[in-house]
Amino acid sequence: MTPDSIPLPGWPRIALLAAVALALTACAGSRAWWQDDLEAWRGASASELVDAWGPPVRTLTDADDTTVLVYESSRELDYRMETLAEPARMLDPDRLRTARMPGGGGECTLFFELRDGRVAAVRHEGAACDIVPRDRAQRRAP
């Protein structure tokens, strides 16, 4: 089906096509801030990475001498802290968790692949990767 075969009068067809184009553009360009922070580590030396992030949880070595430094993090949210969104409300330590409250935690595993002593690739797994440290020491200037 081509745009000319859509059975709509002039302006609704143009509005529909514009809305579809806008939706596709919005999806294509969305990228989380922490992904850019991680990608900035490409090209960094292994020592620069370890100086900033500390020793990895695991180090994996492949048969082709590729090394992967693995960092893991997890978080648990205090459900009672949600009351801080309403400043006039008292903090109640006995408040029950209700169905409307989101899940309280998550994990993130970061993989920094090293080739020839430099970061060649960065990959992440997990729902809590948005907690990549914002500490300037753990961020690399592009």
C-alpha angles and dihedrals in degrees: 000000000000125000089253091058094056104109098229130116118251110279099036089054091050091047091050093049091047091051092050091048091049092050092050092048092050092053094047097054102041114113129155119248092238092058089061090048091053094045089054087071092068107114095020118130119252091244092052090053095047092045089056101037102028125229115335122246089236138006118208124194122198127208090257091057093257109149124206121198111206123205123183132193136172136186138203119197122215104233090205090066090073088079088068087073086072104052095193092057122094119237108250114198091191094054111133122234108250131202092253093064116095124240114286108227152011146184135238129195119194123199120198110189114207126203121177090353095304134100106261100169140011125204134174136198129189144053097266101058090117086080092073101145114270091200107129090229090062095047123080122215111240 
